[in-house]
Amino acid sequence: MGGMRRFCVLATALLLVPAASAHTSASRPVAIVAAETANEVLAVSLGPHGGHVLKRVHVADPLMVAAPLHGPAVVLNPHGIVTLLGWHSLRPLAVFRGFMNPQVARIDPDDRFAYVADGSSGKITVLDLARRRIVDRVYVGLQAHHMSFSPDGKRLWIALGEVARTVVRLDTSDLAHPRIAGRIHPRFPAHSVGFAPDGRTVWLSSARAR
């Protein structure tokens, strides 16, 4: 392998940014990538003939990154740190400590808030991306993990664990201050959660059932 560097890509967030060339106004897709084993977050330009790294920044153990189209990227460190990075610069804007084991983050459909699931504490933390501050925390249950917003942003479902016997329903009509609306217990152990585009159906996948 010589001097080649290896990356373990844990999660990406696709964004659109203006092309770097001053001779064109076209846009190209850019992926914000968490390279955990390299301790870096990368902005990678994607194109028909491959891609190249536009920017990189050192971030310790970046397990996952979630980013809106406009606003800071949210980077999770499983040892209790959440970092906000500038969208264009990847410059650190804010660092939040005091989490136990944050592993999953979701951005609401209006790109205003980030919800961070901390499985070890059982809490969902709400980050105001514009103000760069924590505005609320709500206890949903230990092992809070995969979660999904409804298309209108008024509901959030959270699986308690990667092999979950309980899924918690949050009312997020007030995105800054969610509240528990109920719990369901699927017939099989649930893993991922996803809303259909019309918001009328929720899909649950399972790691143990067909």
Buried (B, 14 or more C-beta within 10 A) or exposed (E): EEEEEEEEBBBBBEBEBEEEEEEEEEEBEBBBBBBBEBBBBBBBBEEEEEBEEBBBBEBEBBBBBBBBEEBBBBBBBBEBBBBBBBBEEBEBBBEBEEBEBBBBBBBBBEBBBBBBBBBBBBBBBBBBBEEEEBEBEBEBBEBBBBBBBBEEBBBBBBBBBBBBEBBBBBBBEEBEEBEBBEEEEBEBBBBBBBBEEEBEEBEBEBEEEE
